[in-house]
Amino acid sequence: MAGLPSDAVAIAAAVRADPHAAPTVVARSLARIAAVDPTLRAFLTIDERGASRAARAIAAAPPPQGARGRLAGVPVAIKDLTDTAGLRTTYGSEHYAEHVPRYDDLVVARLRAAGAVVVGKTMTPEFGFGAICGNRLGGPTCNPFDPTLTSSGSSGGSAAAVAAGMVPIAHGTDFGGSVRTPASFCGVLALRPTPGRIPNPRRALAYDMLSTHGVLARTVDDLALAYDVLAGPDPLDPLSLQAPSTVSPDVTTRPLRIAATPDFGIAPVAREVRSAFDRAVAGVGTQLGPVVPGCPDCTGAIEAFHALRPPLIHAAYAVLYAADPQRLTPTVRWWIERGAQARASDWLAAEATRTTLVRRFVEFFRDCDVLLAPAAALLPWSNDQPDVIAIDDTPMPTLVDYLAVTFVVSLVGCPVVTLPATLERGLPVGVQLIGAPGRDLDLLAIARRFERDAGWRFIASALAGDRGGGR
């Protein structure tokens, strides 16, 4: 196993050059899972047999050199909200404890078509709703920097799996911050794309853009490779049919127009996170461009999110609530009950507010290349605390207000790359790099510059072992 690379770009290149390396790469990933996951509990289901079979198939029939070999032999993990054919998919719920889908979700199909090997399903709170990453079937997932602390919900299993070197790339989903907060807590990178860039043809409401698929990795190049594989239109997802993103010719070389905000003027953010964010931003340096304070006017964003999210959850899960509410976790019940109280007039008013916010952000990015903001409002807390009820001793009005620093971006549909920027009390602190809607490739190019020139890159924990670099 010695000598094999640990990042996805290099693994795929090595397997394309020598397909017989695929079984060794996958065996290494499975061995790492066996060694570390009993501590972290990042996986709910591990597919050792299926992954080994897929790796042997690559060795027997070498992958092509073109698009279908872009992820040749790369072990990947799939968040357990997303269907995998023949592999248990529980959505983190007792209602689906033994559910085995017949078909892959499109994102899984695209990963497999590019040569990736699915090694298992990562932990999630029930249906993705919860501040810590656990459910009644397993978990909670622990933080690689301190196993007494949380990896955060709801893609915390995927973030921990990447951080600990179990896989180089993991799939996630993001509604209010579910790839960004775990990435910040675990010292890894994450991408939440412009809604529709990674299609979701099975979304119940085709024009709903609050939730997206996302990716977690250790390098920007690996994020970009996964995005390249996953992005592209699908006729069943109308959001995916927009014009594809292209890279601006000078974004990789000229000084950047950088803005920064610790809170969008509205979000609760802990004092120690603000301090860490200020230090990180101050260290960006003149090689990237001056950083100026500022952000769009976000008045009404919190109220709009509160009005829009509960009805979506109620519509999706009210049937399960009616059948047996006690089989649902308290957090899911809380959301469904709030959704039952929603009024059409509140929904329409929230959509009007969102429209105003989107237009403000579009205007803001006419004079700005990237907006920086914290990727989490607080540092990791104990896994014994299921919800965030206060920040700096200030009570949170609801279970979701601690996510305001990330869900503002979900509302307006901007692409976001989260980069680890610094440490506070020995724990990683991530920063959101926010780009203009639809400018995903520009944002990835900008993120490469921050990774290289500002040193905002993967931060290795003690559990990372020899699986990559970092600080």
The 8 nearest C-alpha neighbors of each residue, nearest first, counted from 0:
[[1, 3, 2, 23, 27, 24, 26, 20],
 [2, 0, 3, 4, 27, 23, 24, 5],
 [1, 3, 4, 0, 5, 13, 24, 10],
 [2, 4, 1, 0, 5, 10, 24, 13],
 [5, 3, 10, 9, 6, 2, 13, 7],
 [4, 6, 466, 467, 10, 167, 7, 3],
 [7, 5, 167, 9, 8, 4, 10, 221],
 [6, 8, 10, 9, 167, 221, 73, 11],
 [7, 9, 11, 10, 6, 221, 12, 224],
 [8, 10, 12, 11, 7, 6, 4, 13],
 [11, 9, 7, 13, 12, 8, 4, 6],
 [10, 12, 71, 70, 14, 9, 13, 8],
 [11, 13, 9, 15, 10, 14, 16, 8],
 [12, 14, 10, 16, 11, 15, 17, 9],
 [15, 13, 18, 17, 11, 16, 12, 20],
 [14, 16, 12, 13, 17, 18, 11, 62],
 [15, 17, 13, 14, 12, 18, 11, 20],
 [16, 18, 14, 19, 15, 20, 13, 21],
 [19, 17, 14, 58, 20, 61, 15, 21],
 [18, 20, 58, 17, 21, 22, 14, 57],
 [19, 21, 18, 23, 14, 22, 17, 24],
 [20, 22, 72, 24, 54, 23, 19, 18],
 [23, 21, 54, 25, 24, 20, 55, 26],
 [22, 24, 26, 20, 21, 25, 27, 0],
 [25, 23, 21, 27, 22, 26, 20, 28],
 [24, 26, 28, 22, 27, 23, 74, 21],
 [27, 25, 23, 29, 28, 24, 22, 30],
 [28, 26, 30, 24, 25, 29, 23, 31],
 [27, 29, 25, 31, 165, 26, 30, 166],
 [28, 30, 32, 26, 31, 27, 33, 25],
 [31, 29, 33, 27, 32, 28, 26, 34],
 [30, 32, 34, 28, 29, 165, 33, 35],
 [33, 31, 29, 36, 165, 35, 30, 34],
 [34, 32, 30, 31, 35, 36, 29, 37],
 [35, 33, 31, 32, 36, 30, 37, 38],
 [36, 34, 32, 37, 38, 33, 31, 39],
 [35, 37, 39, 40, 38, 32, 33, 41],
 [38, 36, 40, 35, 39, 34, 33, 32],
 [39, 37, 36, 35, 40, 146, 141, 34],
 [38, 40, 141, 36, 140, 41, 37, 35],
 [41, 39, 140, 36, 138, 42, 37, 38],
 [40, 42, 156, 140, 39, 122, 121, 160],
 [43, 41, 121, 122, 40, 44, 120, 156],
 [42, 44, 122, 121, 120, 137, 45, 41],
 [45, 43, 120, 119, 42, 46, 121, 87],
 [44, 46, 119, 47, 118, 120, 42, 43],
 [47, 45, 119, 118, 49, 48, 50, 44],
 [46, 48, 50, 49, 45, 51, 118, 29],
 [47, 49, 51, 50, 46, 52, 53, 45],
 [50, 48, 52, 46, 51, 47, 53, 118],
 [49, 51, 53, 118, 47, 52, 48, 116],
 [52, 50, 54, 48, 53, 49, 47, 55],
 [51, 53, 49, 55, 50, 54, 48, 56],
 [54, 52, 56, 50, 51, 55, 49, 116],
 [55, 53, 22, 51, 57, 21, 56, 52],
 [56, 54, 58, 52, 57, 53, 22, 59],
 [55, 57, 59, 53, 54, 58, 60, 52],
 [58, 56, 54, 60, 55, 59, 61, 18],
 [57, 59, 19, 18, 55, 56, 60, 61],
 [58, 60, 56, 57, 55, 61, 19, 18],
 [59, 61, 57, 58, 56, 62, 18, 55],
 [62, 60, 57, 18, 58, 59, 63, 15],
 [63, 61, 68, 57, 15, 60, 64, 71],
 [64, 62, 68, 65, 67, 61, 15, 66],
 [63, 65, 68, 62, 15, 66, 67, 69],
 [66, 64, 67, 63, 68, 69, 62, 113],
 [65, 67, 68, 69, 113, 64, 63, 228],
 [68, 66, 113, 65, 69, 112, 63, 114],
 [67, 69, 71, 113, 63, 62, 66, 114],
 [68, 70, 113, 66, 71, 67, 11, 114],
 [71, 69, 114, 115, 11, 113, 73, 68],
 [72, 70, 114, 11, 68, 115, 73, 69],
 [71, 73, 21, 115, 114, 116, 11, 14],
 [72, 74, 115, 70, 71, 116, 7, 11],
 [75, 73, 116, 166, 117, 115, 25, 118],
 [76, 74, 117, 168, 169, 166, 116, 118],
 [75, 77, 169, 119, 117, 120, 118, 170],
 [78, 76, 120, 170, 121, 169, 79, 119],
 [79, 77, 121, 120, 171, 80, 170, 81],
 [78, 80, 120, 90, 81, 121, 88, 77],
 [79, 81, 90, 78, 126, 82, 88, 89],
 [80, 82, 79, 78, 104, 83, 77, 88],
 [83, 81, 104, 103, 88, 100, 84, 80],
 [84, 82, 103, 86, 100, 85, 102, 104],
 [85, 83, 102, 103, 101, 100, 86, 82],
 [84, 86, 99, 100, 101, 83, 87, 102],
 [87, 85, 83, 84, 99, 88, 100, 46],
 [86, 88, 99, 98, 89, 97, 85, 100],
 [87, 89, 79, 98, 99, 82, 90, 86],
 [88, 90, 95, 91, 96, 92, 98, 79],
 [91, 89, 80, 126, 79, 92, 88, 125],
 [90, 92, 125, 89, 124, 123, 134, 126],
 [93, 91, 125, 94, 90, 95, 89, 96],
 [92, 94, 96, 95, 326, 135, 136, 91],
 [93, 95, 92, 96, 326, 89, 319, 327],
 [96, 94, 89, 98, 93, 92, 97, 90],
 [95, 97, 93, 89, 98, 94, 92, 136],
 [98, 96, 95, 99, 87, 89, 88, 94],
 [97, 99, 95, 87, 88, 96, 89, 100],
 [100, 98, 87, 86, 85, 88, 97, 101],
 [101, 99, 84, 102, 85, 82, 83, 98],
 [100, 102, 84, 85, 99, 103, 83, 82],
 [103, 101, 84, 100, 83, 104, 82, 85],
 [104, 102, 83, 84, 82, 108, 107, 105],
 [103, 105, 82, 107, 106, 108, 81, 83],
 [106, 104, 108, 107, 109, 103, 199, 200],
 [107, 105, 109, 108, 104, 229, 110, 197],
 [108, 106, 110, 104, 109, 105, 103, 111],
 [107, 109, 105, 111, 106, 110, 103, 112],
 [110, 108, 112, 106, 107, 111, 229, 105],
 [111, 109, 107, 113, 115, 112, 108, 106],
 [110, 112, 115, 114, 108, 113, 109, 107],
 [111, 113, 109, 114, 110, 67, 108, 115],
 [112, 114, 67, 68, 70, 110, 111, 69],
 [115, 113, 71, 70, 111, 112, 68, 72],
 [116, 114, 73, 111, 70, 72, 110, 71],
 [115, 117, 74, 73, 50, 75, 72, 118],
 [116, 118, 75, 76, 119, 74, 50, 115],
 [119, 117, 46, 50, 76, 45, 75, 74],
 [120, 118, 45, 46, 76, 44, 117, 77],
 [121, 119, 77, 79, 44, 78, 42, 76],
 [122, 120, 42, 78, 156, 79, 43, 157],
 [121, 123, 156, 42, 43, 41, 79, 132],
 [122, 124, 132, 153, 91, 127, 133, 154],
 [123, 125, 133, 127, 134, 132, 129, 91],
 [124, 126, 91, 92, 127, 134, 128, 90],
 [127, 125, 90, 128, 91, 124, 80, 92],
 [126, 128, 124, 153, 125, 123, 129, 80],
 [129, 127, 126, 124, 125, 331, 153, 330],
 [128, 130, 124, 131, 152, 330, 127, 153],
 [129, 131, 152, 386, 151, 385, 132, 153],
 [132, 130, 151, 152, 129, 385, 149, 133],
 [133, 131, 152, 124, 123, 139, 140, 155],
 [132, 134, 139, 138, 124, 123, 131, 137],
 [133, 135, 124, 136, 137, 125, 91, 138],
 [134, 136, 137, 93, 92, 133, 91, 138],
 [137, 135, 134, 93, 91, 92, 138, 96],
 [138, 136, 134, 135, 133, 43, 139, 122],
 [139, 137, 133, 140, 40, 134, 132, 122],
 [138, 140, 133, 132, 141, 137, 40, 131],
 [139, 141, 40, 138, 41, 132, 39, 156],
 [142, 140, 39, 146, 149, 150, 148, 139],
 [141, 143, 150, 146, 149, 145, 148, 144],
 [144, 142, 145, 462, 146, 460, 159, 141],
 [145, 143, 460, 142, 426, 146, 461, 185],
 [144, 146, 142, 147, 143, 148, 141, 149],
 [147, 145, 141, 142, 148, 143, 144, 39],
 [148, 146, 145, 381, 382, 141, 149, 142],
 [149, 147, 381, 382, 380, 146, 142, 145],
 [150, 148, 382, 141, 142, 151, 379, 381],
 [149, 151, 142, 155, 141, 181, 184, 140],
 [152, 150, 131, 181, 155, 149, 132, 130],
 [153, 151, 132, 131, 130, 155, 154, 129],
 [152, 154, 177, 127, 123, 155, 132, 124],
 [155, 153, 152, 177, 157, 171, 178, 156],
 [154, 156, 150, 158, 181, 151, 152, 157],
 [157, 155, 41, 122, 121, 159, 154, 158],
 [156, 158, 160, 169, 155, 154, 159, 121],
 [159, 157, 155, 161, 160, 156, 182, 181],
 [158, 160, 162, 156, 161, 157, 163, 41],
 [161, 159, 157, 165, 163, 158, 162, 41],
 [160, 162, 164, 166, 158, 159, 163, 167],
 [161, 163, 159, 160, 164, 187, 158, 463],
 [164, 162, 463, 160, 462, 161, 165, 159],
 [165, 163, 466, 161, 166, 162, 463, 160],
 [164, 166, 160, 32, 28, 31, 163, 161],
 [167, 165, 161, 164, 168, 74, 75, 160],
 [166, 168, 6, 161, 7, 216, 164, 5],
 [169, 167, 216, 75, 166, 215, 161, 170],
 [170, 168, 76, 215, 75, 157, 214, 77],
 [171, 169, 214, 77, 78, 213, 76, 215],
 [172, 170, 213, 78, 154, 214, 212, 178],
 [171, 173, 212, 213, 211, 177, 178, 154],
 [172, 174, 177, 211, 178, 176, 210, 175],
 [175, 173, 210, 209, 176, 177, 211, 409],
 [174, 176, 406, 173, 177, 409, 405, 402],
 [177, 175, 405, 179, 173, 180, 178, 174],
 [176, 178, 173, 153, 154, 179, 152, 180],
 [179, 177, 173, 154, 181, 176, 180, 171],
 [178, 180, 182, 176, 181, 177, 374, 417],
 [179, 181, 183, 375, 182, 374, 176, 178],
 [182, 180, 184, 155, 151, 183, 150, 179],
 [183, 181, 187, 179, 185, 180, 184, 158],
 [182, 184, 429, 180, 181, 428, 186, 185],
 [185, 183, 181, 182, 186, 150, 427, 379],
 [186, 184, 182, 183, 187, 181, 162, 159],
 [187, 185, 458, 427, 419, 183, 457, 182],
 [188, 186, 182, 457, 217, 185, 162, 419],
 [187, 189, 418, 216, 417, 215, 217, 182],
 [190, 188, 215, 417, 214, 416, 182, 179],
 [189, 191, 416, 214, 213, 415, 192, 417],
 [190, 192, 213, 415, 414, 416, 189, 173],
 [193, 191, 414, 190, 194, 415, 196, 439],
 [192, 194, 414, 413, 196, 412, 437, 436],
 [195, 193, 208, 196, 211, 192, 412, 238],
 [196, 194, 239, 238, 198, 197, 193, 199],
 [195, 197, 230, 239, 194, 193, 198, 231],
 [198, 196, 230, 195, 229, 231, 212, 199],
 [199, 197, 195, 239, 196, 200, 236, 233],
 [198, 200, 201, 202, 236, 197, 105, 195],
 [201, 199, 236, 235, 202, 198, 233, 105],
 [202, 200, 199, 203, 235, 236, 104, 205],
 [201, 203, 204, 200, 199, 205, 236, 207],
 [202, 204, 205, 201, 315, 207, 200, 206],
 [205, 203, 207, 202, 206, 201, 208, 311],
 [204, 206, 207, 202, 203, 236, 237, 238],
 [207, 205, 204, 208, 238, 237, 236, 202],
 [206, 208, 204, 205, 209, 210, 202, 203],
 [209, 207, 194, 210, 206, 412, 211, 195],
 [208, 210, 409, 174, 207, 410, 211, 412],
 [211, 209, 174, 173, 208, 172, 212, 409],
 [212, 210, 173, 172, 194, 213, 174, 209],
 [211, 213, 172, 171, 173, 197, 191, 210],
 [214, 212, 171, 191, 172, 190, 170, 211],
 [213, 215, 170, 190, 171, 189, 169, 222],
 [216, 214, 189, 169, 188, 168, 158, 170],
 [215, 217, 168, 188, 218, 167, 222, 161],
 [216, 218, 457, 187, 188, 167, 221, 161],
 [219, 217, 221, 220, 216, 222, 188, 457],
 [218, 220, 222, 221, 447, 223, 446, 443],
 [219, 221, 223, 218, 222, 224, 8, 447],
 [220, 222, 224, 218, 223, 219, 7, 8],
 [223, 221, 219, 225, 220, 224, 216, 226],
 [222, 224, 226, 220, 221, 225, 227, 219],
 [225, 223, 221, 227, 226, 222, 220, 228],
 [224, 226, 228, 222, 227, 223, 229, 221],
 [225, 227, 223, 229, 228, 224, 230, 222],
 [226, 228, 224, 225, 230, 229, 223, 231],
 [229, 227, 225, 226, 230, 224, 109, 110],
 [230, 228, 226, 227, 197, 109, 106, 225],
 [231, 229, 197, 196, 226, 227, 228, 198],
 [230, 232, 196, 197, 229, 233, 239, 198],
 [233, 231, 239, 240, 198, 234, 230, 196],
 [232, 234, 235, 236, 239, 198, 231, 240],
 [233, 235, 236, 237, 232, 240, 239, 200],
 [236, 234, 200, 233, 237, 201, 199, 205],
 [237, 235, 200, 238, 234, 239, 233, 198],
 [236, 238, 239, 240, 235, 234, 205, 206],
 [237, 239, 195, 236, 240, 241, 206, 194],
 [240, 238, 195, 232, 237, 196, 236, 198],
 [239, 241, 232, 237, 238, 242, 233, 234],
 [240, 242, 239, 243, 238, 237, 232, 195],
 [241, 243, 240, 244, 437, 239, 245, 232],
 [244, 242, 241, 245, 231, 437, 196, 240],
 [243, 245, 438, 437, 440, 439, 242, 246],
 [246, 244, 440, 247, 243, 438, 441, 439],
 [245, 247, 441, 440, 248, 244, 250, 438],
 [246, 248, 250, 249, 441, 245, 251, 440],
 [247, 249, 250, 246, 251, 252, 245, 441],
 [250, 248, 251, 252, 247, 253, 246, 254],
 [249, 251, 247, 252, 248, 253, 441, 445],
 [252, 250, 249, 444, 253, 445, 448, 248],
 [251, 253, 249, 250, 254, 255, 248, 287],
 [254, 252, 249, 250, 255, 251, 287, 288],
 [255, 253, 288, 287, 256, 252, 286, 289],
 [256, 254, 288, 287, 257, 253, 368, 250],
 [255, 257, 367, 368, 288, 254, 369, 258],
 [258, 256, 290, 369, 255, 370, 367, 368],
 [257, 259, 370, 291, 290, 292, 293, 371],
 [260, 258, 371, 292, 370, 293, 372, 291],
 [259, 261, 372, 262, 263, 293, 292, 294],
 [260, 262, 372, 273, 373, 263, 259, 276],
 [261, 263, 266, 264, 260, 404, 265, 268],
 [264, 262, 265, 260, 294, 266, 261, 297],
 [263, 265, 262, 266, 297, 296, 260, 261],
 [264, 266, 263, 262, 267, 297, 298, 301],
 [267, 265, 262, 403, 404, 268, 263, 264],
 [266, 268, 401, 376, 269, 265, 262, 403],
 [269, 267, 376, 266, 377, 262, 270, 273],
 [270, 268, 377, 272, 271, 390, 376, 391],
 [269, 271, 273, 272, 274, 268, 391, 377],
 [270, 272, 274, 273, 269, 275, 423, 377],
 [273, 271, 275, 269, 274, 270, 377, 276],
 [272, 274, 276, 270, 271, 275, 277, 261],
 [273, 275, 271, 277, 272, 276, 270, 278],
 [276, 274, 272, 278, 277, 273, 279, 271],
 [275, 277, 273, 279, 274, 278, 272, 280],
 [276, 278, 274, 280, 275, 279, 281, 273],
 [279, 277, 281, 275, 276, 280, 274, 282],
 [278, 280, 276, 282, 281, 277, 420, 275],
 [279, 281, 277, 282, 283, 278, 276, 290],
 [282, 280, 278, 279, 283, 277, 284, 290],
 [283, 281, 279, 280, 284, 278, 453, 277],
 [282, 284, 453, 280, 281, 279, 287, 285],
 [285, 283, 282, 286, 287, 453, 288, 281],
 [284, 286, 288, 287, 289, 283, 254, 290],
 [287, 285, 284, 288, 254, 452, 283, 289],
 [288, 286, 285, 254, 255, 284, 283, 289],
 [287, 289, 254, 255, 285, 286, 256, 290],
 [288, 290, 285, 257, 291, 256, 287, 284],
 [291, 289, 257, 258, 288, 259, 292, 256],
 [290, 292, 258, 259, 257, 293, 289, 256],
 [293, 291, 259, 258, 260, 290, 294, 257],
 [292, 294, 258, 259, 260, 291, 295, 263],
 [293, 295, 263, 260, 296, 259, 258, 292],
 [296, 294, 360, 359, 297, 363, 293, 263],
 [295, 297, 298, 294, 359, 356, 263, 264],
 [298, 296, 300, 295, 299, 263, 356, 264],
 [297, 299, 300, 296, 265, 301, 264, 356],
 [298, 300, 302, 301, 303, 297, 352, 349],
 [299, 301, 303, 302, 297, 298, 407, 304],
 [302, 300, 304, 303, 299, 305, 403, 407],
 [301, 303, 305, 299, 300, 304, 306, 349],
 [304, 302, 349, 300, 306, 305, 301, 299],
 [303, 305, 307, 301, 306, 302, 308, 300],
 [304, 306, 302, 303, 307, 308, 301, 309],
 [305, 307, 303, 304, 346, 308, 349, 302],
 [308, 306, 304, 305, 309, 346, 303, 310],
 [307, 309, 311, 310, 304, 305, 306, 312],
 [310, 308, 338, 312, 311, 334, 337, 307],
 [311, 309, 338, 313, 312, 308, 314, 307],
 [312, 310, 314, 309, 308, 313, 315, 307],
 [313, 311, 309, 315, 310, 314, 335, 316],
 [312, 314, 335, 310, 338, 317, 316, 315],
 [315, 313, 311, 312, 316, 317, 310, 338],
 [314, 316, 312, 313, 317, 311, 318, 203],
 [315, 317, 318, 313, 319, 314, 312, 320],
 [316, 318, 320, 313, 319, 314, 321, 315],
 [319, 317, 321, 316, 320, 322, 315, 314],
 [320, 318, 322, 321, 316, 317, 323, 324],
 [319, 321, 324, 317, 318, 322, 323, 316],
 [320, 322, 318, 319, 323, 317, 324, 316],
 [321, 323, 319, 320, 318, 324, 317, 326],
 [324, 322, 320, 325, 321, 326, 319, 327],
 [323, 325, 320, 326, 327, 321, 322, 319],
 [326, 324, 327, 323, 328, 320, 329, 332],
 [325, 327, 324, 323, 328, 93, 94, 320],
 [328, 326, 325, 324, 331, 332, 329, 320],
 [327, 329, 331, 330, 332, 326, 125, 325],
 [330, 328, 332, 331, 333, 327, 325, 334],
 [331, 329, 333, 332, 328, 129, 334, 128],
 [332, 330, 334, 333, 328, 329, 335, 327],
 [331, 333, 329, 335, 330, 334, 336, 328],
 [332, 334, 330, 336, 331, 335, 329, 337],
 [335, 333, 337, 331, 336, 332, 309, 338],
 [336, 334, 313, 338, 332, 337, 333, 312],
 [335, 337, 339, 333, 338, 334, 332, 340],
 [338, 336, 334, 339, 335, 340, 309, 333],
 [337, 339, 309, 310, 313, 335, 341, 340],
 [338, 340, 336, 337, 341, 335, 313, 310],
 [339, 341, 338, 337, 342, 336, 310, 309],
 [342, 340, 338, 339, 310, 343, 337, 345],
 [341, 343, 345, 344, 346, 340, 339, 306],
 [342, 344, 346, 345, 347, 341, 348, 310],
 [343, 345, 347, 342, 346, 348, 349, 341],
 [346, 344, 348, 342, 343, 347, 349, 306],
 [345, 347, 343, 349, 344, 348, 306, 307],
 [348, 346, 350, 344, 349, 345, 343, 351],
 [347, 349, 351, 345, 350, 346, 344, 352],
 [350, 348, 303, 352, 346, 351, 347, 345],
 [351, 349, 353, 347, 352, 348, 354, 346],
 [350, 352, 348, 354, 349, 353, 347, 355],
 [353, 351, 349, 355, 350, 354, 356, 348],
 [352, 354, 350, 356, 355, 351, 357, 349],
 [355, 353, 351, 357, 352, 356, 350, 358],
 [354, 356, 352, 358, 353, 357, 359, 351],
 [355, 357, 353, 359, 358, 354, 352, 360],
 [358, 356, 411, 360, 354, 359, 355, 353],
 [359, 357, 361, 355, 360, 356, 362, 354],
 [358, 360, 356, 362, 357, 361, 295, 363],
 [359, 361, 363, 357, 362, 358, 295, 356],
 [362, 360, 358, 364, 363, 359, 357, 435],
 [361, 363, 359, 360, 365, 364, 358, 366],
 [364, 362, 360, 361, 365, 359, 366, 295],
 [365, 363, 367, 366, 361, 362, 435, 360],
 [364, 366, 362, 363, 367, 361, 368, 435],
 [367, 365, 364, 363, 368, 256, 362, 257],
 [366, 368, 364, 256, 369, 365, 257, 363],
 [369, 367, 256, 257, 255, 364, 434, 366],
 [368, 370, 434, 257, 433, 367, 432, 258],
 [369, 371, 258, 433, 259, 432, 257, 434],
 [370, 372, 259, 432, 431, 258, 260, 433],
 [373, 371, 431, 260, 261, 430, 259, 374],
 [374, 372, 430, 375, 431, 261, 429, 276],
 [375, 373, 430, 431, 429, 180, 179, 183],
 [376, 374, 180, 373, 377, 183, 404, 429],
 [375, 377, 268, 269, 401, 404, 272, 267],
 [378, 376, 269, 375, 272, 268, 379, 390],
 [377, 379, 380, 184, 272, 376, 375, 426],
 [380, 378, 149, 148, 184, 377, 381, 150],
 [379, 381, 148, 149, 378, 382, 384, 377],
 [382, 380, 148, 383, 384, 149, 147, 379],
 [381, 383, 149, 148, 384, 147, 380, 131],
 [384, 382, 381, 385, 148, 380, 147, 149],
 [383, 385, 382, 381, 386, 380, 387, 131],
 [386, 384, 131, 383, 130, 382, 387, 129],
 [387, 385, 130, 384, 388, 398, 131, 129],
 [388, 386, 389, 398, 401, 130, 385, 395],
 [387, 389, 395, 394, 386, 398, 390, 397],
 [390, 388, 394, 395, 393, 392, 387, 391],
 [389, 391, 393, 392, 269, 394, 268, 395],
 [392, 390, 393, 269, 389, 270, 394, 268],
 [391, 393, 390, 389, 394, 388, 395, 269],
 [392, 394, 389, 390, 391, 395, 388, 267],
 [395, 393, 389, 388, 392, 396, 390, 391],
 [394, 396, 389, 388, 397, 400, 393, 401],
 [395, 397, 394, 400, 398, 388, 399, 389],
 [398, 396, 399, 395, 400, 388, 401, 394],
 [397, 399, 400, 387, 386, 388, 395, 396],
 [398, 400, 397, 401, 402, 403, 387, 395],
 [401, 399, 402, 403, 397, 398, 395, 396],
 [400, 402, 399, 403, 376, 267, 387, 395],
 [403, 401, 400, 404, 405, 399, 406, 175],
 [402, 404, 406, 266, 405, 400, 401, 407],
 [403, 405, 266, 402, 262, 406, 407, 376],
 [404, 406, 176, 403, 407, 402, 408, 175],
 [407, 405, 175, 409, 403, 408, 402, 176],
 [408, 406, 410, 405, 409, 403, 404, 300],
 [409, 407, 406, 410, 411, 405, 413, 412],
 [410, 408, 406, 412, 407, 209, 411, 175],
 [411, 409, 407, 408, 412, 209, 406, 353],
 [410, 412, 357, 408, 409, 413, 356, 353],
 [413, 411, 409, 193, 410, 194, 436, 408],
 [412, 414, 436, 193, 435, 411, 434, 408],
 [413, 415, 192, 193, 434, 191, 439, 433],
 [416, 414, 433, 191, 432, 190, 431, 192],
 [415, 417, 190, 432, 189, 431, 418, 191],
 [418, 416, 431, 189, 188, 430, 179, 432],
 [417, 419, 188, 429, 430, 455, 420, 456],
 [420, 418, 429, 186, 455, 456, 428, 457],
 [421, 419, 455, 429, 428, 279, 418, 430],
 [420, 422, 428, 427, 279, 419, 275, 423],
 [423, 421, 427, 426, 425, 428, 424, 275],
 [422, 424, 425, 426, 427, 275, 428, 421],
 [425, 423, 426, 422, 427, 378, 271, 428],
 [424, 426, 423, 422, 427, 144, 421, 145],
 [425, 427, 422, 423, 424, 144, 428, 184],
 [428, 426, 422, 186, 184, 421, 183, 423],
 [427, 429, 183, 421, 422, 419, 420, 426],
 [428, 430, 419, 183, 374, 420, 418, 417],
 [431, 429, 373, 374, 418, 417, 372, 420],
 [430, 432, 417, 374, 372, 371, 373, 416],
 [433, 431, 371, 416, 415, 370, 417, 369],
 [434, 432, 415, 370, 369, 431, 414, 371],
 [435, 433, 369, 414, 442, 413, 415, 438],
 [434, 436, 438, 413, 364, 437, 361, 414],
 [437, 435, 413, 438, 193, 414, 412, 434],
 [436, 438, 439, 193, 244, 435, 414, 413],
 [439, 437, 441, 435, 436, 440, 244, 442],
 [440, 438, 442, 441, 437, 414, 443, 244],
 [439, 441, 443, 442, 246, 438, 245, 244],
 [442, 440, 246, 444, 438, 439, 443, 445],
 [441, 443, 445, 439, 440, 444, 434, 446],
 [442, 444, 446, 440, 445, 441, 439, 447],
 [445, 443, 441, 447, 442, 446, 251, 440],
 [444, 446, 442, 448, 447, 443, 441, 449],
 [445, 447, 443, 449, 448, 444, 442, 450],
 [448, 446, 450, 444, 445, 449, 219, 451],
 [447, 449, 451, 445, 446, 450, 452, 444],
 [450, 448, 453, 446, 452, 451, 447, 455],
 [449, 451, 455, 447, 454, 456, 448, 453],
 [450, 452, 448, 449, 454, 453, 447, 455],
 [453, 451, 449, 454, 448, 450, 286, 287],
 [454, 452, 449, 283, 455, 450, 451, 282],
 [455, 453, 450, 451, 452, 456, 449, 420],
 [456, 454, 420, 450, 419, 453, 418, 449],
 [455, 457, 450, 419, 454, 418, 458, 469],
 [456, 458, 469, 187, 217, 186, 419, 459],
 [459, 457, 469, 186, 470, 456, 460, 419],
 [460, 458, 469, 463, 470, 457, 461, 468],
 [459, 461, 463, 144, 462, 143, 458, 162],
 [460, 462, 463, 464, 459, 144, 143, 163],
 [463, 461, 460, 464, 163, 143, 144, 35],
 [464, 462, 163, 460, 461, 459, 164, 466],
 [465, 463, 462, 466, 461, 163, 164, 460],
 [466, 464, 467, 463, 468, 164, 462, 5],
 [465, 467, 164, 464, 463, 5, 468, 163],
 [468, 466, 465, 5, 469, 6, 164, 463],
 [469, 467, 459, 470, 466, 457, 465, 458],
 [468, 470, 458, 457, 459, 456, 467, 460],
 [469, 458, 459, 468, 457, 456, 460, 454]]
